[in-house]
Amino acid sequence: MTLTAPTPAPADAAAPAATAPQQGGPGLPQERRLVTAIPGPKSVELMQRKHAAVSSSVGTMMPVYTAAAGGGVLVDVDGNSLIDLGSGIAVTTVGNADPHVAAAVMAQVQSFTHTCFMVTPYDNYVTLAEKLNALTPGDHAKKSALFNSGAEAVENAIKIARYYTGKSAVVAFDHGYHGRTNLTMALTAKAMPYKAGFGPFAPDVYRAPMSYPFRDGLSGAEAAKRAIHTMEKQIGADRLAAIIIEPIQGEGGFVVPAPGFLPALQKWANENGVVFIADEVQTGFARTGQMFASEHEGVVPDMMTLAKGIAGGLPLAAVVGRAEIMDAPHTGGLGGTYGGNPIATAAALATLDSYEANDSLARAAELGAIMTEVLTALQAQDARIGDIRGRGAMMAIELVTAEGAPDAALTAAVAKHCHLNGVIVLTCGTDGNVFRLLPPLSISDELLREGLGVLAEALAAN
């Protein structure tokens, strides 16, 4: 079906002036409103400037440019108000302009912006490390180190594990995503667009089969036995420094492993001197209805990589792990000019406070219940929804053909329909046939239901 832009709604007195910048935050009108076609003329002009000035290798999913955001909406430069079901890929979990985060950032900027923690340190870094050590699973002694991005956290976690064990091999899993740097591309499974043409990659990285209940039909125990067999026979525990796994895969398709898979892998790793690393970059910080997705099955990782939802939209990441593992490298072996920047750490401390003050675990569960209810009803009417999966405010549907094959074309068409009608949705999956839904926890029930209604309309139209 040919998709066309919706007829723009007439602008009224309540609509924001497209020529004036707006203030974001929870006070922003929480409504879907289209006053131009998507994209509008100002966004079209900015996209033309992007083509002239920005590397064409840097893509954008939607051709709209943001002027303000907050609650559950994003307002573009043309005055269109879009429902946000993406949260900047799980980053703005507390919302795009949480007042606590904004106030903390303003106060820190007025004090100082940077000194480099490795030169003249500051208390925000230490306080955040203390909080992360207390917040993450397990009552053992822990220590933390702060970095700039999820990929950087993963790189450092692997460095630490190799140093601690004296071994070099690392196992990642089918469909996994861990970043775009050289080592993390080696860990990432999907070639296009992340790896194609960028090799050769870091060596001694191996891949084991993931538990994917919708596709493999295996129990957690059966899938773990298969993965462990691969690791023992193709690598050997005596060579293996670390296993790294997303408790729920992100870019790979929001794959939730069968119950028992993660605990079995952790048990095998612990018994064989292999560091078990949970990559919670996308799943962490209340997103799944627990503070960390590992907690759903009582898994206590040796190390965790954290980013995205940690700082309310500012760039920050962390590695948290057992104290003896984190202390293994020599002094000066970890660090970076901007790692644990004072502005980002101030934002992170305010973000953690916001999670607690707003009972975010309960809110994520509430949003998950709404999405499960609506998506289950849709599945009953549409056999192309092959699977519904996820936890809390991290849900997905996998679209398939009548024969059960991945349907990337349908997924792309439905996403385009949503975008043209004012709803930001993201796709993912190794085969490009999965919708991931990542609403900010600050979204209202009504706005979430409206966004899901547009998704239903998009499915019906295709």
KEDRENZA-835915 format. One record per residue (C-alpha): x, y, z. Coordinates in steps of 0.1 Angstrom, whole numbers. Each point is the difference from the previous one (the first is absolute). Example, Ala and Ser with C-alpha at 12.3 -4.5 7.8 and 13.67 -1.06 7.14 Angstrom:
% residues 2
NODE     c1     c2     c3
NODE    123    -45     78
NODE     14     34     -7
% end
This chain:
% residues 462
NODE     c1     c2     c3
NODE      0      0      0
NODE     12     35     -8
NODE      3     21     31
NODE     -9     37      0
NODE      4     27     25
NODE    -31      8     20
NODE    -19     32     -7
NODE     14     26     24
NODE    -23     12     27
NODE     -7     37      0
NODE     21     20     25
NODE    -20     15     28
NODE      7     25     27
NODE     12    -28     23
NODE     26    -13    -25
NODE     35     12      6
NODE     15     25    -23
NODE     24    -17    -23
NODE     23     30      0
NODE      6      1     37
NODE     20    -25     20
NODE    -19    -17     28
NODE      8    -11     34
NODE     -1    -37      5
NODE     -9    -19     31
NODE    -31    -14     16
NODE    -19     33     -6
NODE      1     -6    -38
NODE    -35     -8    -13
NODE     -4    -37      0
NODE    -17     -6    -33
NODE      6    -13    -35
NODE     -4     29    -23
NODE      9      3    -37
NODE      0     36    -14
NODE     20     -9    -31
NODE      8    -31    -20
NODE     28    -21     14
NODE     26     13     -7
NODE     -9     37      2
NODE     17     27    -20
NODE     25     10     27
NODE     10    -36      5
NODE      4     -4    -37
NODE     23     30     -1
NODE     20    -14     29
NODE      3    -34    -17
NODE     14     17    -31
NODE     25     18     22
NODE      9    -34     16
NODE      6    -16    -34
NODE     24     28     -9
NODE     19      2     34
NODE     -2    -34     17
NODE     15    -33    -11
NODE    -26    -20    -19
NODE     11    -30     21
NODE    -19     16     29
NODE    -36     -9     -6
NODE    -32     11     16
NODE    -31    -21      4
NODE    -25     28     -2
NODE      5     33    -20
NODE    -13     22     27
NODE     21     24     21
NODE     -7      4     37
NODE     -8     34     17
NODE    -13    -13     33
NODE     -9    -32     18
NODE    -13    -12     33
NODE    -25    -23     16
NODE    -10    -23    -28
NODE      3     24    -30
NODE     26     15    -23
NODE     -8     33    -18
NODE     18      7    -32
NODE     11     33    -15
NODE    -32      2    -21
NODE    -22     -3     31
NODE    -10    -36     -4
NODE     -4    -19     33
NODE      9    -36     -3
NODE     -6    -29     24
NODE     33    -14     12
NODE      2    -38      2
NODE     38     -1     -4
NODE     15     21     28
NODE     31      7    -21
NODE      6    -38      0
NODE     -7     -6     37
NODE     20     30     11
NODE    -26     25     13
NODE    -18    -24     22
NODE     -8     27     25
NODE    -11     23    -28
NODE     18     24    -23
NODE      0     29     25
NODE     -4    -13     35
NODE      0     30     23
NODE     23    -16     26
NODE     25     -9    -27
NODE     -2     35    -16
NODE      5     17     34
NODE     30    -22      8
NODE     16      7    -34
NODE     -5     38      4
NODE     15      0     35
NODE     31    -20    -12
NODE      5     21    -31
NODE      1     31     21
NODE     25    -16     24
NODE     24    -15    -25
NODE     -3    -21    -32
NODE     32    -21      0
NODE     32     -7     18
NODE      7    -36    -11
NODE     -5    -25     28
NODE     35    -14     -6
NODE     16     34      7
NODE    -21     17     27
NODE    -29    -21     10
NODE    -34     11     14
NODE    -26    -15     22
NODE    -28     -7    -25
NODE     21    -28    -15
NODE      6    -17     33
NODE    -36      5     12
NODE    -14    -16    -32
NODE     24    -29      2
NODE    -12     -6     36
NODE    -36      1    -11
NODE      5    -24    -30
NODE     19    -24     22
NODE    -29     -1     24
NODE    -27     -1    -27
NODE     12    -28    -22
NODE     -7    -37      8
NODE     20    -18     27
NODE     11      8     35
NODE     37     -7     -7
NODE     26     28      0
NODE     -2     20    -33
NODE     19     28    -17
NODE     -9     22    -30
NODE     17     19    -28
NODE    -17     26    -21
NODE      3      5    -38
NODE    -17     19    -28
NODE    -21    -26    -19
NODE    -14    -35      1
NODE     26    -12    -26
NODE     28     15     21
NODE    -14    -17     31
NODE      0    -34    -18
NODE     36      5    -13
NODE     12      7     35
NODE    -20    -29     15
NODE     18    -24    -24
NODE     34     16      8
NODE     -6     -5     37
NODE    -12    -36     -4
NODE     30     -9    -22
NODE     24     16     25
NODE    -16    -17     30
NODE     -1    -35    -15
NODE     32      1    -21
NODE    -21    -15    -28
NODE    -10     16    -33
NODE    -30    -17    -16
NODE    -34     17      3
NODE    -34    -14     -9
NODE    -30     21    -11
NODE    -33    -14    -13
NODE    -20     -2    -32
NODE    -20     31     -7
NODE     19     20     26
NODE      9     36     -3
NODE     28     16     21
NODE     11     31    -19
NODE     18     15    -30
NODE     36      2     10
NODE     24    -26    -14
NODE     -2    -24     29
NODE    -37      5      5
NODE     -6     -5    -37
NODE     17    -34      4
NODE    -24     -8     28
NODE    -31     13    -19
NODE    -17    -26    -22
NODE    -18     21    -26
NODE     21      9    -30
NODE    -21     27    -17
NODE      3     29      8
NODE     23     -5     30
NODE     29    -22    -14
NODE     -1     -1    -37
NODE     32     13    -15
NODE     16     10     33
NODE     22    -30      7
NODE     22    -17      9
NODE    -12     -1     35
NODE     16     -8     34
NODE     10    -36      3
NODE     -8    -28     24
NODE    -38      8      0
NODE    -24    -29     -4
NODE    -37     -4     -3
NODE    -24    -25     17
NODE    -36     -7     -7
NODE    -26     22     18
NODE    -32    -12     16
NODE    -27     12    -24
NODE    -32    -17     11
NODE    -21     12    -30
NODE     24    -14    -25
NODE     17    -30     17
NODE    -27    -13     23
NODE     25    -11     26
NODE     -3      2     37
NODE     25     21     19
NODE     19    -31     12
NODE      1    -14    -36
NODE     12     33    -15
NODE     26      4     27
NODE     13    -36     -5
NODE      4      8    -37
NODE     19     32      6
NODE     22    -16     27
NODE      8    -28    -24
NODE     11     25    -26
NODE     22     19     24
NODE     17    -32     14
NODE      6    -16    -34
NODE      8     30    -22
NODE     19     21     25
NODE      7    -17     33
NODE     -6     15     35
NODE     38      0      6
NODE      3     27    -27
NODE    -32     19      7
NODE      3     33     19
NODE    -36     11     -1
NODE    -36     -5    -12
NODE    -18     32     -9
NODE    -38     -1     -5
NODE    -30     23      0
NODE    -26    -13     24
NODE    -25     12    -26
NODE     15      6    -34
NODE     -5     35    -14
NODE      9      5    -36
NODE     -2    -37     -5
NODE    -38      0      4
NODE     -9      4     37
NODE      6    -37      3
NODE     -9    -12     35
NODE     18    -33      7
NODE    -20    -29     13
NODE     -1     -2     39
NODE     31    -17     14
NODE     23      8    -29
NODE     18     29     17
NODE      4    -17     34
NODE     14    -31    -17
NODE     26     20    -19
NODE      9     19     32
NODE      4    -32     19
NODE     23    -15    -27
NODE     21     31     -1
NODE      4      2     37
NODE     10    -37      2
NODE     26      4    -28
NODE     17     33      9
NODE    -17     20    -28
NODE    -11     36      7
NODE    -38      3     -6
NODE     -7     35    -14
NODE    -36     13     -3
NODE     -3     27    -26
NODE    -28     20     15
NODE      6     31    -22
NODE    -36     -1    -14
NODE    -17    -20     27
NODE     13     18     31
NODE    -16     26     22
NODE    -37     -9      6
NODE     -6     -6    -37
NODE    -13    -36      5
NODE    -19      3     33
NODE     31     -8     20
NODE     30     23      4
NODE     20    -24    -21
NODE    -13    -28    -22
NODE     24    -26     16
NODE    -22      3     31
NODE    -30    -17    -17
NODE     18    -34      4
NODE     21      8     30
NODE     32      1    -21
NODE     29     17     17
NODE     26     10    -26
NODE     37      2      7
NODE      0     33    -20
NODE    -27     22    -15
NODE      3     26    -28
NODE    -24     29      4
NODE     -9     31    -21
NODE    -31     14    -18
NODE    -25      5     28
NODE     27      9     26
NODE      1     38     -4
NODE    -33     13    -14
NODE     15      6    -35
NODE     35     10      7
NODE     29    -22    -12
NODE     12    -22     28
NODE      7    -37      5
NODE     14    -22     27
NODE     15    -34      7
NODE    -10    -14     34
NODE     15    -32     13
NODE     15    -21     27
NODE     26     20     18
NODE     28    -26     -5
NODE     -7      0    -38
NODE     -3     38     -3
NODE     32      5     19
NODE     20    -25    -21
NODE     15     24    -26
NODE     29     22      9
NODE     -6     36     12
NODE     -6     22    -31
NODE    -11    -30    -21
NODE    -36     14      0
NODE    -11     35     -7
NODE     -7     26    -27
NODE     -1     38     -3
NODE    -37      3      3
NODE     -9    -31     19
NODE    -23      8     29
NODE     -3     37    -11
NODE    -14     21     29
NODE    -30     12    -20
NODE    -10    -35    -10
NODE      6    -14     35
NODE    -22     27     15
NODE    -27     -9    -25
NODE      4    -37      9
NODE     -4      7     37
NODE    -32     20     -6
NODE    -12    -28    -24
NODE      4    -26     26
NODE    -19     21     25
NODE    -27      5    -26
NODE     -4    -38     -4
NODE     -5     -4     37
NODE    -23     30      5
NODE    -23     -9    -29
NODE     -2    -38      9
NODE     13     -7    -34
NODE      1    -38      4
NODE    -38      0      5
NODE     -5     25    -28
NODE     20    -22    -25
NODE    -21    -30     10
NODE    -32     21     -6
NODE     11     10    -34
NODE     10    -36     -8
NODE    -35    -12     10
NODE    -16     26    -23
NODE     22    -10    -30
NODE     -5    -37      7
NODE    -38      5      1
NODE     -2     20    -32
NODE     25    -21    -19
NODE    -16    -33     10
NODE    -33     12    -13
NODE     16     10    -33
NODE     17    -34     -3
NODE    -34    -17      4
NODE    -11     19    -31
NODE     32     -1    -20
NODE     20    -32     -5
NODE     29     20    -14
NODE      9      9     36
NODE     19    -32      6
NODE     13      8     35
NODE     -5     25     28
NODE     29      3     25
NODE     18     21     24
NODE     -2     12     36
NODE    -14     32     15
NODE      5     30    -23
NODE     21    -20    -24
NODE    -24    -18    -23
NODE      1    -12    -35
NODE    -20    -18    -27
NODE     16    -22    -27
NODE    -18      2    -34
NODE      0    -30    -23
NODE    -15    -12    -33
NODE    -28    -25     -3
NODE     28    -27     -2
NODE     16     13     32
NODE     30     16    -16
NODE     13     34     12
NODE    -18     28    -18
NODE     23     30     -1
NODE    -20     17    -28
NODE    -32      0     20
NODE     20     13     30
NODE     15     29    -20
NODE    -34      9    -14
NODE    -18      0     34
NODE     28     21     15
NODE     -2     25    -28
NODE    -38      3      5
NODE      5      6     37
NODE     27     27     -7
NODE    -22     18    -25
NODE    -28      0     25
NODE     19     15     29
NODE     13    -31     20
NODE     37     -7      5
NODE      6    -38     -2
NODE     32    -19     -4
NODE      7    -32    -18
NODE     27    -26      7
NODE      8    -37     -3
NODE     27    -19    -20
NODE    -26     -3    -28
NODE    -14     35      4
NODE    -35    -12      9
NODE     -4     10     36
NODE    -18     31     14
NODE     15     11     33
NODE    -20     22     23
NODE     19     21     25
NODE    -23     27     14
NODE     14     23     26
NODE    -13     -8     35
NODE    -13     36      0
NODE    -26     -7    -27
NODE    -37      0      9
NODE    -21    -31     -4
NODE    -22     19    -24
NODE     29     10    -22
NODE     14    -35      0
NODE    -33    -14    -10
NODE     -4     25    -28
NODE     34     -8    -14
NODE     -8    -37      1
NODE    -33      8    -18
NODE     20     16    -28
NODE     21    -32     -2
NODE    -32    -20     -3
NODE    -12     23    -28
NODE     34     -5    -17
NODE     -4    -38      1
NODE    -35      2    -13
NODE     11     23    -29
NODE     27    -25    -11
% end
